[in-house]
Amino acid sequence: MKPKPSSRQKQCHLLYQDLLKQLNPKHPLLVLAQKFPWDLFEEEFAKFYASVGRPGLPVRLMVGLLLLKQLENLSDERVVEAWVQNPYYQAFCGVEYFQWNQPCASSELVHFRKRIGEEGMEKIFKASVALHGKAALEREVVIDTTVQEKNITFPTDTKLRVKVISRCWKLAAEEGLSLRRSYRRELKKTLRTIRFSKSQKDKKQVAAAIRRVKTMANALLRDVMRKLSESRLTARHEELAIYRRAVNQERHDKNKIYSLHEPGVLCIAKGKEHKKYEFGAKAAIAMTKTNCIIVGVKSFSSNEYDGDTLNEVLPQIEKARGNVPETAYCDRGFRGRKRVGKTAIVLPEASHPNASQYEKRKARKNFGRRNAIEPVIGHLKNGFRLARNYLKGTIGDSINLLLAAAAFNIKKWLNALAQGLLFALLLLCASYHQKECRAFS
């Protein structure tokens, strides 16, 4: 059922004082709370709730917890615990009086993300762009791609086959199946051979052990599928298909499975010397050229060519801020595109022989500024939970990317607010010092 609206008239408490009266009204989170469009979120998210049933948790509380989680780089469990300890967190989420209990279970954040989905996260991201006003409406943007890694271990074929064997044991226990042979003792001995036989003379023995693991995985899969009833086999068809692909794939196959719980993970090579391959989803990020405000992000379920990502991220920029950029600066990974829609795509290239010194200096300055997106991507990964995505599926990739970009924009606005307050304080001190000097003279 829809949550109760927060804009209704609130009744004062006889024993407790209003929380806002006890806190610093100039605290950045409280100033942000006054600027953020909470009423708009309640109107937009109302369609995601049923008209009957128990009232849901307040929309402002849930959106506030999601933003605080990304801003402070916390997990679902930790942000709920920190909310109890921090009165400014509570005031930011719209609480009237200081609370001693957790606002909700951490799983409620999972349900809320699933409820509003990518559409709701885009509205939160759009609100973070609108905070910056005209600064976000620059005609020139910088676009680059990166990889949002999933929470998986480095995959090897043998490791995946061992996981399939473990899943078969678990599946047989859940369905009450009696396996013809479990291979538990033999698997333990075989894995010991693979792990500790590193010398060249044991090369054939290790290769035989790897083949034996594949044989055991196939035998268990056939045994489980043979003994499952038709209805249960149909219900677990997709799961078993993933297991078969993981067991029978070879080293150089295409469209491989790299994780059983995240079969959509891609293997992407970005040319990094310290990390040859990254396992996750490709993400395109667009920011304004001068103010470094993120105005567009897009996650992709396939390993798109960088130039093809422009067809998706440029319309997202228009949706977030209301206008299309005139110029987009990209690196050479986007070569092959000179214009997409109304946007001119500019790539680094050798200057024309007849170009003037002014034109050369201007080109060097523009492409020197293009490099500013690299530290922005670094901040997104290290400070706003983009380095490793713990949310499930391709929808989880989009949600995590949108929330990280929204948190980056909000943090940038908070930093600008703090700098403005500091500058105003310095001006006040300077004027006071001048008055004292005049009075002394």
N, C-alpha and C positions, 0 to 999 in steps of 0.2 A: 504494500500500500504506500501511497505518496507520503513523504515526511511532512510534518507540520511546518507551515511557513514561519521563518524566523523574523519576519517583519511585523508580526502582530504585537500589540501592546503588552509589555512585560510588567508583571507585578513585583514590587519591591519586597525583599525578604526582611522579616522582623529582626533576625539575629545576625545575619551576615551582611557585610558591606559590599557594594558593587566592586567587582574585580578591577574595572577600568579606573576607578578612583584611587586605587592603591598603587598603580603602576605608572611608570614614566610615559607620558603621552607622546614624547618625541622619540620613543624607541622605534627603530626602523620597521619592525614587524607590525607595530600598531599603526604606523603611518601607512604601510602597505595595505593593511586590512581595510583602511578607509578608502583606498583607491581601487581595490579589487571589486569587480562586478558580481557580488554574491547573489543578488536578486536575479540577475540574468541566468546564472547557473541553475537556480531553482526552477526557473521557467523552462529552460531548455532541457533539463534532465527529467522533468515531470513525466514525459512520455515513456521513459524507461521503467516506470513503476506501474504496478497493477492498481486498479481502483478499489479493491477490497483487500482485507487482511490486516495484519498488524502494521502500524505505521513504521516506516523505515527510519534509519538514523538520519539526522540532519545533513543536507547536502553540503552545507558549509563546513561541517566537521570533517566529512570524508574527503572533500577536495583539499581542505587545509592540511590534513594528515598526509595526503599524497605529495603535496608540495613541500612540506617540511621534511619528508623522507628523502626526497631528491636533493633539497637544499643542503641538508646535513649529511648526506651519504649514509643513511641508516637503513637497516632492514625493517620489514613490517613489524616484527616483534619489538625491535629496539625503539622505534619511533613511538609506539604506544606506551612503552615504559618511560621514555623521556618526557612525554606529554604530561604525565602525572607530576613530574618533578619541576617543570618549567611553567610558571604562571603566564609568561608571554606567549608560549605555545597555546595555552588554553584560551587566552584573550584573542589570539589570531584566529582560532577556530570558532569564535562566537560564544564562548562560555561566559555566563554572567557572574558566577561565584566560583571561587577556587574549589576544585574537585580533588578528592582524596583517592578516588578509584579510577581505574583505566576506563577510557571512553567507550571502548569496544574490544572485542577479540581481534587479534591480528588477522584472522581469516576473513573478517568483514572487509578489509581492504582488497582482498582477492575477489570477493563477490562484487564489490563496487566497480573494480576495473572491468570485470566481465560484463557488468550491467551496462555501463555507458560505452564501452568499447573504444574503437579508434575514433569514431565520430565525436564522442564526448571529449576525448583527449585533445582533439584538434581545436575545440572551443576553448579549452584551458590554454593551449599554446597561443591561440589568437589573442586572448586577453593579455598574455605576457608581452606580446608584440605591441599591443595598443598602449601599454604603460609608457612606452618611450615616445609616443606622440609623433611629431614630424620627423624626429631623428630616424625613425624606422622607414621613412618613405623615400630614401635615397634612390636616385635613378640608376646607380651603378652597384652591382653586387658581385661577390666572389663565391664561386661554387667549387666544391671538391667532394670526393668520396672517401669513405673509410670502411672499416669492418667492425661490426658490433659482435664481439665474440660471445658464444653461448657457454653456459656452465657445464662443459663436458671435459673429460680427460683427453689427452692426445690419443687418437684412435689408431689401433693396429688390427689387422684381420684376426689374428689369434686372440687378442683381448675381446673382440666382439663375439667370437665363437664361444669363448668361455662364458660370457654373459648370457648367450643364448642357451647354453647348457643349464645355467642356474635358473633362467626363466622357465625352462621346461620342467625342472624339478618343482618349482613353485606352482606352475600351472597344474601339474599332476596332483599335487597335494590339495589344491583348491577344488579340482573337479573329482577327486576321489579315485584317481586312476592308479592301477597297479602296473608299474613299468616292468618290462621284461628284464631290463638291466639298467642300473642307474649310472654306472661307470665312475662312481665317486672315488674309489680307491685308485683306479687306474689313472683318472684325470690328475689327481694329486701327484702321482709319480711322474706323469708325463710333463706336467708344468715345471717340476723340479729339474727335469732334464733340459728343458728349454731355457730356464733362467740361469742355471749355474754352469752350463757347458758353453764357454766362450772361446775355447781354443780352436785352432784351425783343424786339428785332428778329429774333433767331435762334430764337424760341420754336417756330415751325412746323418749322424745320429739326431741332431737337432732338427734337420729337415724332415726326417721320418716322424719325429714327435709332433711337429706342426701339422703334418698330414693326418696323423692319428687323431688330433683334436678335431679336425674338420669331419673325420669319419664318425667320431662319437656324437658330434652335434647333429649330423644328418640322421644318424640312427635314432637318437632320442626324438627328433622332430617327427620322423615317420611313425614311431611308436605312439606318440601322443595323438597325432592326427588320425591314426587308425582306430584308436580306442575312444575318441570323442564322438558323441552322438551328433546327428545331422544338425540339430538346432544349435548345439553349442559350437559346432564347427563353423556354422554360418555366423554366429555372434562374434567369434574370434578370428574371422577370416583375415581382416586387415593386419591384426597383430601377428598372425602366423606368416603372412606374406612378407612382412618386414624381416622376420626371423630367417626365412628361406633366402631372401636377398643377402642378408648379412653373412650367412654361412657360406654361400656359394660364390660370392663376388671375388674377383682376382685383383691383384695389385694395381694393374693399369686400366681397370674398367672405368667407364664413365657413369655418372649419376650414382655414385656409391652411397651406401649407408655409413654414416660416421658415428651415429649414436642411436641406441634403441629407443630411448625416451624422447629424442629429438630427431626424428628421421629427416626433417627438412633442412638440417644443417648443411652448409656449403663449405667446400674447401677453396679458399680464395688466396691467390698469391698477389701481394702488393709490392713486391720488389724490395722488401726490407732485409737488410743484411743479417740482423739479429733474430729475425723470425720469418722464415721462408714461407710458411703457410699459416693462415689463420682460419679457424673453423667457426663460422657464424653466418651472419647475413650482411649484405652490402647496404650501406646507408649513404645517401647524398645529403649534403649540408650546404645551405646558402646563407650568407651573412652580408650585411651592408658593408660597403668598401671602407668608409671612413669611421663609422661609430662601432663597427663589429657587433651589430645586433643580429641575432639569428632570426631570419624571416621565412625560412623554408627548410623542412626536413622531410625525407621520404625513405622508407625502408623497402627493400626489394627481396622477394622470395626466390629469385634466380640471380645468377652471376651476370648481370647486365654489363654490356660495354658502357664505359663511362659516358660517352656521347649520347647514348640512348636514355640515360637517366634524366637528361634535360627535359624530355617530353613530359615527365611526371613531376619534377620538382618546380618547374616554372609556373604551372597552374596552381600549385600549392602555395607559392609566394603570393600570387594574386588573391587567393582565397584568404590568406592570413592578414594581408594589409590593404587589399582593395585595388592595387594597381600592379601592372607588369613592369619589371625593370627594363630600361632601355639597353643597358650593356651588362654583360656577364663576363667576368675574367676567370679563365680556367687554365689548368695546366695542359701539357701536351697529351695527357691521357684522353682528352676530349677532342683530339684532332679529327677532322672530317665534318665538323659542324661549323658553319659560318653564321647561320641565323636560325633561330627556332621561334616561330611565330613573329612577334614584334620585337624580340630581343636579339641583339647582335652579340655573337660569341667571339671573344677576342682571345687569341692564344699567343704564347711567347714565340716569336719568330725573329729572324735576322732583319735588321732595318733595311729599308730600301736604299739603294746607292745614292739616290738624289735627295734623301731626307735631310732636312736641316738639323742643326745641333739642338734646336729647341724641341723638335719632334722626337729626336733620339732621347733627350733627357726626360721628356714626358712619358715615353714608352717605358723607359727604365724605372721611373717612379711608379707607374701603374702596376707593373709586374713585380716590383719590389713590395708593393702593398698587397699583392695577391698572396704573398707568403704569410700574411697575418692570419690566414685561416688555419694554419698548421698548429700554432699554440692554442687556438680556440678549441680545436678538436682534442688537443691534449688536456685542456681543462675539463671538457665534457667527459673524458674517460677517467681522469684521476679524481675529479671532484663531484661528479654528478651521475655516477653509476652507469656510465656507458662502456667502461672497460670490460665488464662481464655481465651479461644479461641473464638474470635468474627467472624471468617470466617465460611461460611456456608457449610454444608455437610461434607461427608467423605473426599472429595478432599481438603476442607478447613483444616481438621485435618492434613493431610500430608504436605500441604504447610506451615502452621504455625510452625509445628515441624521442618521442614527443614530450614526455615528461622531463627528460634531461635537458632538452632545448628550452622548455618553459622555465625550468629552474635556473638555467644559465642567464636568461634574460632578466629574471627577477633579481638574481644576485647582482647583476650589472646595475640594475636600477637602484638597489639598496646601497651599492658602493658609491654611486653618483650622489645619492641623497646624503650619505655620510660625509662625502667630500664637500658638498654644498653647505652643510651645517658647520663643518670645520672652518670653511672659508668665511662664513658669516661671523663665527666666533672670533677669528683673527681680525676681521675688520672692526668688530666691536672693541676688541682689546686695543687696537691701534688708535681708534678714535678716543678711547678713554685715556690712553697715554698722552695724546696730543693735548687734551683738556688739562691734564695734570701739569704738563710742561708749561702751558699758558698761565695757569694759576700760579705756578712757582715763579715764573718770570715777572 
